[in-house]
Every structure is written in C-alpha cells, then in structure tokens.
Amino acid sequence: MAASSITPINPASVANGAGDSYVASGLNRADVWEHSQTAGCYYKFTSRTDPNGSWLPGSTTTSGLELTMFGSVDQSIYPFAASGDASAASGLSARQLQQVSYSAIVGSGGMGTEGMIYTVSAGVIRRLAIATDTEYHTSWNTTSIWFPTGDNTGFQTDATFAQSMVRNIISFIEPGGLTYSPDGTAANAELLSSQSQFDSSLIA
C-alpha cells in the first residue's frame, strides 16, 4: 500500500482565525473567541430611618434593596474543529442570551422582601478569533450595595414587575454607578466601578 500523502498540521502554527482552508464536506479547524458571562445577587428590602453617618445614609425614611452582587466574565481563545458546512456554521459562530430569574426567601408572587437573583443560563458570544483578541477573566462579589426603589413595592408580589426589576438591577453591572459601602457606613460610601466587558445586550 502506498504511503499516505496527507501532511499533518501542527495546531501551534495556526494563527488566530486562520485554521485550515474551508472544506464543505471535510474537517474545518479554526481558533475561536468565546465570551461567557454570569451574574446574580442576594437582596433584602429595607425601609427605615437611619441617623446621619450610618448605612444607609440620610435622616429620612429610605426604601430600597440592599444587595450583594456577584458574577463573572470569561473571554477565552481555543481551537475548534467541525465536520461539514452545517457543523462549522453552527459551531464557529453562536450567540446565547443570558437568562436570569429570582427566588424569594421571604414572600411570594414576586420577589418578596428577601431572596436571590441568579443566572439560569450564561450569556455567550462565540466567533472566529482575530489577531487582536486576548483572553480576559474577572469575577466580583460586592456587599452593601444600595438599589433605591422608593414607595413602589409592586415587584414584591407581582411576577411581571419582579422580572422587570431583576433585569433593571443586572443592567447596572456594565455601567456601574450604584452606591455601596465597603465598611457599612455612609461616611465611606463609594460608587460601583464599571464592568466594561459585561455585555448588557445579552440579558434576556
């Protein structure tokens, strides 16, 4: 039997986004860039009058949610192989919206007065890698965040209102700006930094 004329490809020599030449009925290889994000928080409804200088700040009645927010963003580059045009088309490029939901610990019908917001499925973007892509990984867990709600507490008992509130809270991750207290006092309150790599357009 004649020796095979197929020349093996060294994966380490394949530049980002290059891979093999596209073959509709064969094996296609390329490097892909994938973004994945999750997020959630613990929440507790608070309505009280605080003396000046304590958390929450102010001397008038204050209503809102005290949050502990957590999440992660991972952007990775890795080799991908697919056999045939259909597999390559679905495998090398993908977009999945991040599904978020909530579970009330105290109360029912909506978010109640205490509970957890969590990611049901991660938000994902996958595409061919390009030469300027780099990997990026971060996570966060921040306590004593203040999310003002005012006197409208319909989210506590109404499921539709609650889901809208959940999306509103999670949408603050990318731009930042909510007030939080590293030590639980108003005197040292700060604004949350932006998580610029978190993609709000992926929130379902």
Secondary structure as GFF3:
##gff-version 3
##sequence-region A 1 204
A	DSSP	three_ten_helix	11	13	.	.	.	ID=ss1
A	DSSP	beta_strand	27	49	.	.	.	ID=ss2
A	DSSP	beta_strand	61	83	.	.	.	ID=ss3
A	DSSP	alpha_helix	85	92	.	.	.	ID=ss4
A	DSSP	beta_strand	94	96	.	.	.	ID=ss5
A	DSSP	beta_strand	99	106	.	.	.	ID=ss6
A	DSSP	beta_strand	114	121	.	.	.	ID=ss7
A	DSSP	beta_strand	123	128	.	.	.	ID=ss8
A	DSSP	beta_strand	136	148	.	.	.	ID=ss9
A	DSSP	three_ten_helix	154	156	.	.	.	ID=ss10
A	DSSP	alpha_helix	159	170	.	.	.	ID=ss11
A	DSSP	beta_strand	179	180	.	.	.	ID=ss12
A	DSSP	three_ten_helix	186	188	.	.	.	ID=ss13
A	DSSP	beta_strand	190	191	.	.	.	ID=ss14
A	DSSP	three_ten_helix	200	202	.	.	.	ID=ss15
###
